[in-house]
């Protein structure tokens, strides 16, 4: 497995017993991909997916563009337009940062060897009351002296999930890679934030990492690899995640990651819409 978070659901189940420690994460197929025929199951421990990749074609590509992620009101009617915009932009930014490890990412209107198209197919909202209770419990544990750090599980109700489909097509419109992806928040490893979009927003980063791996490596992100089964992040990814300038201007158009402000805000349960300034607005 690639990251410690791959054990999230299993550890959560151990900690909170029979309670529903992981949000259900159904794979929801949409209509946004040019083809679904060649996709096959490739699941992780906490992620469900179906993928298709033409490895030689993908590895031969050098430039890539990212079309704006589609997130329609019908997919998640309980999320506001602000929430949908926040999550869609987080998906775009996460893909851009991860794809920058190998590709030169160009603007959506520029020609590229591959063009990425993504659509949200399901986003279940986070229960704000349950998240608030979890935040209060977590902060309260900071005042309890037990001698060792003790993780505070979230209230295992009202956890959100996210399902996305994405593909990379060549200049002729032929599909070279595709992924249908779904993951739910977990009671132990998902940080509670008082926002309906909280879990979908956090899961956008996980999708960006997995889809980026598919195109950067030309293989499933759930098959192991890296040093000791863990892939170390590149310097450009670390810098971008910390809120510094992205490697390419195309990624800068999605705004910078909240960095330290987002981390601190997450620890005290602030809504991501308070710490993430979102995409850069076009100026005339």
RODO-2510 file (C-alpha; in nm, 4 decimals, decimal comma):
residues 284
     n   res          X          Y          Z
     1     x     0,0000     0,0000     0,0000
     2     x     0,1152     0,3542    -0,0681
     3     x     0,0244     0,5621     0,2341
     4     x    -0,0493     0,5095     0,6046
     5     x    -0,4037     0,6332     0,5429
     6     x    -0,4714     0,3119     0,3536
     7     x    -0,5227     0,1519     0,6971
     8     x    -0,7699     0,4179     0,8046
     9     x    -1,0906     0,2170     0,7851
    10     x    -0,9425    -0,0957     0,9447
    11     x    -0,7928     0,0958     1,2345
    12     x    -1,1118     0,2966     1,2774
    13     x    -1,3121    -0,0227     1,3024
    14     x    -1,0788    -0,1456     1,5757
    15     x    -1,1091     0,1800     1,7687
    16     x    -1,4837     0,2353     1,7538
    17     x    -1,5966    -0,1272     1,7420
    18     x    -1,9162    -0,2047     1,5583
    19     x    -2,0085     0,1560     1,4828
    20     x    -2,0041     0,2608     1,1157
    21     x    -1,6465     0,3919     1,1148
    22     x    -1,6303     0,4466     0,7398
    23     x    -1,8787     0,6302     0,5234
    24     x    -2,0232     0,4114     0,2451
    25     x    -1,8481     0,4894    -0,0814
    26     x    -2,0438     0,3557    -0,3776
    27     x    -1,8941     0,3826    -0,7233
    28     x    -2,1405     0,6020    -0,9100
    29     x    -2,1013     0,5956    -1,2866
    30     x    -2,1980     0,9067    -1,4764
    31     x    -2,2083     0,9890    -1,8450
    32     x    -1,8971     1,2057    -1,8739
    33     x    -1,6451     0,9534    -2,0066
    34     x    -1,6036     0,8755    -2,3736
    35     x    -1,5973     0,5026    -2,2932
    36     x    -1,6511     0,2717    -1,9942
    37     x    -1,5953    -0,0597    -2,1693
    38     x    -1,2285    -0,1296    -2,0928
    39     x    -1,2381    -0,0328    -1,7239
    40     x    -1,1667    -0,3031    -1,4659
    41     x    -1,1853    -0,3107    -1,0827
    42     x    -0,8767    -0,1964    -0,8907
    43     x    -0,9602    -0,1308    -0,5271
    44     x    -0,7530    -0,0096    -0,2360
    45     x    -0,8302    -0,0800     0,1293
    46     x    -1,0494     0,2304     0,1648
    47     x    -1,0999     0,3202    -0,2010
    48     x    -1,3124     0,1646    -0,4709
    49     x    -1,2142     0,2178    -0,8318
    50     x    -1,2347     0,0965    -1,1872
    51     x    -0,9516     0,1951    -1,4164
    52     x    -0,8247     0,1726    -1,7716
    53     x    -0,4827     0,2863    -1,8898
    54     x    -0,2783     0,2456    -2,2064
    55     x     0,0583     0,2621    -2,0354
    56     x     0,2845     0,3149    -2,3379
    57     x     0,0663     0,5938    -2,4770
    58     x     0,0367     0,7686    -2,1410
    59     x     0,4083     0,7468    -2,0622
    60     x     0,4923     0,8879    -2,4058
    61     x     0,2920     1,2044    -2,3349
    62     x     0,4804     1,5113    -2,2131
    63     x     0,2194     1,7885    -2,1930
    64     x    -0,1231     1,7808    -2,0336
    65     x    -0,4159     2,0184    -1,9870
    66     x    -0,6999     2,0015    -1,7354
    67     x    -1,0535     2,0979    -1,8258
    68     x    -1,2681     2,2433    -1,5436
    69     x    -1,4208     1,9683    -1,3306
    70     x    -1,7958     1,9276    -1,3837
    71     x    -2,0060     1,9297    -1,0645
    72     x    -2,3758     1,9753    -1,1342
    73     x    -2,6426     2,0584    -0,8711
    74     x    -2,8208     1,7281    -0,9444
    75     x    -2,5213     1,5330    -0,8165
    76     x    -2,5449     1,6761    -0,4653
    77     x    -2,8463     1,9047    -0,4197
    78     x    -2,7751     1,9656    -0,0485
    79     x    -2,4448     2,1364    -0,1257
    80     x    -2,4569     2,5041    -0,2158
    81     x    -2,3079     2,6425    -0,5349
    82     x    -2,0232     2,7824    -0,3212
    83     x    -1,9542     2,4359    -0,1822
    84     x    -1,9607     2,2730    -0,5256
    85     x    -1,7270     2,5384    -0,6628
    86     x    -1,4893     2,4871    -0,3690
    87     x    -1,4773     2,1083    -0,4139
    88     x    -1,4447     2,1230    -0,7941
    89     x    -1,1561     2,3677    -0,7654
    90     x    -0,9885     2,1475    -0,5029
    91     x    -1,0119     1,8550    -0,7469
    92     x    -0,8585     2,0630    -1,0280
    93     x    -0,5776     2,1862    -0,8046
    94     x    -0,5015     1,8407    -0,6641
    95     x    -0,4836     1,6871    -1,0123
    96     x    -0,2644     1,9727    -1,1363
    97     x    -0,0162     1,9452    -0,8497
    98     x     0,0147     1,5673    -0,8786
    99     x     0,0381     1,5657    -1,2586
   100     x     0,3178     1,8249    -1,2404
   101     x     0,5499     1,5505    -1,1147
   102     x     0,6012     1,4338    -1,4730
   103     x     0,3974     1,6415    -1,7147
   104     x     0,4262     2,0026    -1,8221
   105     x     0,0794     2,1276    -1,7374
   106     x    -0,0536     2,3857    -1,9829
   107     x    -0,3631     2,6037    -1,9763
   108     x    -0,6959     2,4398    -2,0746
   109     x    -0,7089     2,6311    -2,4031
   110     x    -0,3558     2,5275    -2,5103
   111     x    -0,2796     2,2160    -2,7193
   112     x    -0,1493     1,9178    -2,5211
   113     x    -0,0581     1,5533    -2,5658
   114     x    -0,3329     1,4629    -2,3181
   115     x    -0,6412     1,6461    -2,1947
   116     x    -0,8037     1,5575    -1,8622
   117     x    -1,1790     1,5721    -1,8101
   118     x    -1,3349     1,4992    -1,4685
   119     x    -1,6889     1,4921    -1,3302
   120     x    -1,8189     1,4508    -0,9764
   121     x    -2,0796     1,1733    -0,9801
   122     x    -2,1705     1,1786    -0,6104
   123     x    -2,0848     1,3923    -0,3074
   124     x    -2,2559     1,3164     0,0210
   125     x    -2,2560     1,6116     0,2571
   126     x    -2,0949     1,6103     0,6018
   127     x    -2,3265     1,6390     0,9014
   128     x    -2,2228     1,9703     1,0572
   129     x    -2,3644     1,8924     1,4018
   130     x    -2,1808     1,5605     1,4277
   131     x    -1,8635     1,7274     1,3005
   132     x    -1,9015     2,0004     1,5629
   133     x    -1,9345     1,7432     1,8410
   134     x    -1,6232     1,5671     1,7098
   135     x    -1,4281     1,8940     1,7020
   136     x    -1,5278     1,9743     2,0597
   137     x    -1,4264     1,6265     2,1767
   138     x    -1,0913     1,6495     1,9981
   139     x    -1,0132     1,9914     2,1465
   140     x    -1,1212     1,8676     2,4900
   141     x    -0,8741     1,5799     2,4736
   142     x    -0,5934     1,8342     2,4467
   143     x    -0,6596     1,9255     2,8090
   144     x    -0,6442     1,5676     2,9340
   145     x    -0,2979     1,4604     3,0477
   146     x    -0,2617     1,0911     2,9691
   147     x     0,1101     1,0942     2,8971
   148     x     0,0837     0,9819     2,5337
   149     x    -0,0962     1,1193     2,2268
   150     x    -0,4446     0,9708     2,1977
   151     x    -0,6308     0,9934     1,8662
   152     x    -0,9905     1,1076     1,9092
   153     x    -1,2255     0,9317     1,6676
   154     x    -1,4991     1,1339     1,5026
   155     x    -1,8598     1,0710     1,5842
   156     x    -1,9135     0,7964     1,3237
   157     x    -2,2314     0,9451     1,1827
   158     x    -2,2848     1,1893     0,9002
   159     x    -1,9510     1,1140     0,7346
   160     x    -1,9293     1,2350     0,3757
   161     x    -1,8106     1,0589     0,0633
   162     x    -1,7031     1,1433    -0,2896
   163     x    -1,7273     0,9652    -0,6245
   164     x    -1,5531     1,0987    -0,9356
   165     x    -1,4936     0,9834    -1,2906
   166     x    -1,2087     1,1183    -1,5017
   167     x    -1,0287     1,0405    -1,8240
   168     x    -0,7306     1,1526    -2,0287
   169     x    -0,7844     1,1800    -2,4035
   170     x    -0,5372     1,2439    -2,6843
   171     x    -0,5723     1,5199    -2,9513
   172     x    -0,7875     1,2851    -3,1609
   173     x    -1,0303     1,2354    -2,8738
   174     x    -0,9191     0,8780    -2,8027
   175     x    -0,9284     0,7700    -2,4402
   176     x    -0,5813     0,6775    -2,3110
   177     x    -0,6661     0,6447    -1,9406
   178     x    -0,9793     0,6526    -1,7269
   179     x    -1,0740     0,6142    -1,3618
   180     x    -1,4016     0,5787    -1,1743
   181     x    -1,3170     0,6468    -0,8081
   182     x    -1,4996     0,6539    -0,4743
   183     x    -1,3935     0,6951    -0,1131
   184     x    -1,5701     0,7772     0,2134
   185     x    -1,4459     0,9639     0,5177
   186     x    -1,3301     0,7573     0,8173
   187     x    -1,3996     0,8098     1,1858
   188     x    -1,0350     0,8095     1,2920
   189     x    -0,8308     0,9602     1,0095
   190     x    -1,0676     1,2173     0,8540
   191     x    -1,0454     1,5564     1,0235
   192     x    -1,3896     1,6924     1,1179
   193     x    -1,4674     2,0433     1,0003
   194     x    -1,7955     2,2262     1,0472
   195     x    -1,9011     2,2425     0,6839
   196     x    -2,1291     2,0341     0,4648
   197     x    -1,8495     2,0224     0,2052
   198     x    -1,5790     1,9224     0,4548
   199     x    -1,5294     1,5556     0,3668
   200     x    -1,5800     1,5993    -0,0076
   201     x    -1,3207     1,8774    -0,0001
   202     x    -1,0656     1,6619     0,1840
   203     x    -1,1314     1,3611    -0,0397
   204     x    -1,0603     1,5756    -0,3470
   205     x    -0,6917     1,5643    -0,2532
   206     x    -0,7001     1,1850    -0,2278
   207     x    -0,8548     1,1565    -0,5722
   208     x    -0,5980     1,3969    -0,7193
   209     x    -0,3183     1,1839    -0,5774
   210     x    -0,4621     0,8575    -0,7121
   211     x    -0,5496     0,9913    -1,0571
   212     x    -0,2133     1,1667    -1,0789
   213     x    -0,0391     0,8381    -0,9995
   214     x    -0,2364     0,6630    -1,2741
   215     x    -0,1068     0,9064    -1,5371
   216     x     0,2419     0,9711    -1,3984
   217     x     0,3212     0,5998    -1,3581
   218     x     0,0823     0,4532    -1,6148
   219     x    -0,0482     0,1971    -1,3663
   220     x    -0,2970     0,1487    -1,0839
   221     x    -0,2287     0,3522    -0,7690
   222     x    -0,3363     0,0543    -0,5591
   223     x    -0,0690    -0,1923    -0,6611
   224     x     0,2105    -0,0906    -0,4236
   225     x     0,5411     0,0603    -0,5264
   226     x     0,7677     0,3299    -0,3933
   227     x     1,0246     0,2837    -0,1171
   228     x     0,8944     0,0156     0,1189
   229     x     0,5519     0,0498    -0,0432
   230     x     0,5397     0,4256     0,0203
   231     x     0,5867     0,6897    -0,2478
   232     x     0,7786     0,9886    -0,1165
   233     x     0,6336     1,3245    -0,2305
   234     x     0,8378     1,5371    -0,4690
   235     x     0,9692     1,8779    -0,3655
   236     x     0,7302     2,0534    -0,6011
   237     x     0,4393     1,8710    -0,4406
   238     x     0,5579     1,9588    -0,0895
   239     x     0,6004     2,3252    -0,1841
   240     x     0,2587     2,3426    -0,3499
   241     x     0,0874     2,1693    -0,0580
   242     x     0,2499     2,4119     0,1852
   243     x     0,0936     2,7009    -0,0022
   244     x     0,3960     2,8162    -0,2018
   245     x     0,3904     2,8824    -0,5756
   246     x     0,3009     2,5856    -0,7945
   247     x     0,5393     2,4541    -1,0564
   248     x     0,3258     2,5738    -1,3481
   249     x     0,1076     2,8796    -1,4062
   250     x    -0,1819     2,6505    -1,4980
   251     x    -0,1858     2,5232    -1,1390
   252     x    -0,1608     2,8745    -0,9996
   253     x    -0,4917     2,9524    -1,1715
   254     x    -0,6641     2,7256    -0,9164
   255     x    -0,5279     2,9309    -0,6291
   256     x    -0,2710     2,8112    -0,3801
   257     x    -0,3291     2,5438    -0,1205
   258     x    -0,4230     2,6843     0,2213
   259     x    -0,0963     2,5452     0,3634
   260     x    -0,0347     2,6164     0,7314
   261     x    -0,3543     2,8204     0,7627
   262     x    -0,5549     2,5262     0,6289
   263     x    -0,3794     2,2807     0,8613
   264     x    -0,4365     2,4936     1,1708
   265     x    -0,7935     2,5686     1,0657
   266     x    -0,8568     2,1985     1,0169
   267     x    -0,7312     2,1197     1,3681
   268     x    -0,9952     2,3470     1,5211
   269     x    -1,2709     2,2523     1,2791
   270     x    -1,2886     2,5669     1,0664
   271     x    -1,4838     2,5247     0,7403
   272     x    -1,2520     2,4886     0,4386
   273     x    -1,4328     2,7774     0,2697
   274     x    -1,2836     3,0010     0,5422
   275     x    -0,9221     2,9003     0,4761
   276     x    -0,9221     2,8249     0,1019
   277     x    -0,9406     3,1356    -0,1173
   278     x    -1,0350     2,9230    -0,4196
   279     x    -0,9513     2,9797    -0,7835
   280     x    -0,7990     3,3022    -0,9061
   281     x    -1,0560     3,5266    -1,0652
   282     x    -0,9882     3,6311    -1,4244
   283     x    -0,9083     3,9998    -1,4587
   284     x    -0,9670     4,2179    -1,7613
***
